[in-house]
Amino acid sequence: MIIEKLILKPLDNNTYFIINGNETIIVDPAEETTKIEDFLNNNKLVPKSIFITHYHFDHIGSLNYLKEKYKAKIYDYKSIGIFKEIGLKFKVIPTKGHTMDSVSFYFEKTNDLFAGDFIFYESIGRMDLEGGSEEEMNYSLKLLKTSFKKETKIYPGHGKSTTLEHELLYNPYI
């Protein structure tokens, strides 16, 4: 499993590519469809599925185009459970708080968590937007602290990646 990232408009969004062979999963395809297509073509990758951590506009700018062109399967808040795509097993876990449709995607074998706007490097997602909930965020943060190994790598929707161990030490919200 290889993880690549593009930083795209409109809000410096992290769009991730989880790669296994020539197949990929796209996480939160932001607005710049041409850059996504160029990445796929230059690396000879075929998207098989798309992960949506939540449906804010900045995380889904290329969703409809990619879904139609590649007939990719969508995983989102309606997909809670354990699944396998491109030979990789993962869990879709509700991590509400930033929005009521927020989910994270966890690859237990490699300890990789794609968290969207749930948690960031030394911060957490806003809760003052429509659908945000401090109570739900606190529950999700408790789940994060008690259900994942400290070595878990966290890939947020914006900014740099981090680890749970780092966040437990330096994130004032946890």
N, C-alpha and C positions, 0 to 999 in steps of 0.2 A: 504494500500500500504506500503510495506516494501522495503527498499533499502539496498542492501548489495554490498560489493566491494571486488574484488581481485586485488592485485597489481602484474602484470605479466610481463614477458620478452616480447619484447627485451629491452624496454626503460622505465621500471617501469610504464607501462601503467595501468590505472584504467579501469578494466572491471567491469561494474555494472550489477546487477541483480535487476530488478524491479519486485517485487513479489506480487501476489494477490492469496491467497489460495495456491494451488499446481502448479499454472501456473506462468511462468516468461517471461519477456522480457530481452534479453541480449543486453547490450550496448557496442559496440566496443570490440568484442571478440579477444583479443590479442593472442600471439603465443602458450601459454602453454595449449594446448587442454586437456591434462590429468588432470590438476588442475581444469579446467572448468567442465569437466565431473565428477570429484570427488565431486565438490561442488553441482552439480545438483543431483547426486545420493545420497549423504549424506543428502540432504535436501528434497529428493523425489519431485524434481521439473521437470516440463515439459516445455521446451522452446516453445513458440508459435510464437514469432517473434524476429527479431534481428534489432537493430538500429545501423546504421553506420553514424557517424558524419562526416567522410571524409575517403577517400580511401588511406591514407598513409599506408605503409606496417605494421607499428607497431600497427595499429588499426584493422587489418583484418586477422591476422595470423590463426585464427581458423574458419573464416567465412565459407569457402567452406565445411569443414567437418560438422559443425553444421547445416548448411543449408540442406545438403543432408541427414544427419541422422534423423533430426527432421522435415524436410519439413517445416521449419519455414519461415514465410513471412518476406521479407526484406523491411525496410523503410530507405530511404536515400534521396539524393538531388533530386531524381525523384519523391518524394512523398510529395511535398509541399501541406499543407492543414491540415484539422482536421480529426482525425481518432479515432477509439476505438479498443483497444486490451485488452484481459484478464479483461474486465469490466472497463477499465480505459480510459478516454478520454484525448487526447493529441494533440498538434499542432507540425507540422514539419515546422520550420522556417529557411529560408536561413540566414546564418551568415558568409558570404564570407569574405575573407581577408587572413586567413592562407592558404586557398586553394579556388579555385573557386567552389568546390563541398561541402564546409563546410555547415552543417546544425546543428541546435540545436533542442532538443526535449523538449517541455514545457508542464507540467502538471499543468494547471491553478488552479484546485481545491486544490492542495497541495503546489503550488508555487515552484515547482521543475523544474530546467532547466539543462538538460544534454548537455554540451556545447562543448565537444571534446577539440580541441586545439584552439578554438576561444578565450577563456578567462581563465586565471589561477588566483590563489591566488596572488594578487598584481602584475599581469603581463598580457600579452596577447600572442597569438601565433605568431610564426615567420612569416615574410612576405617575406623573402629573398629566400625561396625555390620556385621551379617551381610552378606556379599557384598562388603565393602569390601576394597580391595587397594592398598597403597602402590606396588607395582611397576606395576600398571595405571594408577594415577593419574599417576605420573611419565611413563609412555609417552604418556598423553593430553595432559599439559601440554606435552611436547616437540612433539607434533603441533600443538597450539594455537600455539606460538611460531613454528613453521616453515611452517605451511600457510595462515595467515590474514594479511590486511593489518592494519597497526597501527590503521587507522581503523575496524576492525570493532567494531560496537556489541554488547555482551554483555548479554543479558536473563536474569538468574538466577532461580532458583526462589524465592528469598527476598531481601529487601533491595532496594537501589537498583541501577539499571543502571550500566554502566561501559563502558569501551572497552578494547581490547587494549593500546593505547598506555599508558593509565593503569596497567593491571595489570603491564605489563612494567617500569614505573618503580617501583611502590609495593607490589606484592604479594610478600611475602617467600617465597612458595612457588614462584614461577616463576623 
